[in-house]
Amino acid sequence: VTPHLGASTAESEDNCAKMAAVELIDYIENGNIINSVNMPNISMPKSGDERICVIHKNVPAVINKITGVVSAANINISNMLNKSKKDFAYTMLDLDEKDLAKVDAIAAEIAEMSEVVRVRVIK
């Protein structure tokens, strides 16, 4: 009896390295998360001018608070996706707003919420 060593070939190691690089680039450029251990798998095609990605606690009313900040700025959310994994969640918002200063101000206000861990604007 011999162990299965399919994942130990040079080809599989190259493929794993390529896959990790592609997934990291997708996260940096688009905010999408694929095959994460600690975060939910979440992927959304970009549909607005700017994207805000929020890592937050998975507790009631956080989505309402986040979207409330965007609504108070009179900005339309063209697309939104939220996924959770245990105690944390990840929300992606595509906004119909080209004024980066406005988007940055919204992100800063969201970042001040006690439930929010991290906010990132993808331009």
PyMOL commands that set and color helices and strands:
alter all, ss='L'
color gray80, all
select helices_A, chain A and resi 6-8+10-30+62-72+100-111
alter helices_A, ss='H'
color red, helices_A
select strands_A, chain A and resi 50-57+77-85+88-95+116-122
alter strands_A, ss='S'
color yellow, strands_A
deselect
rebuild
show_as cartoon
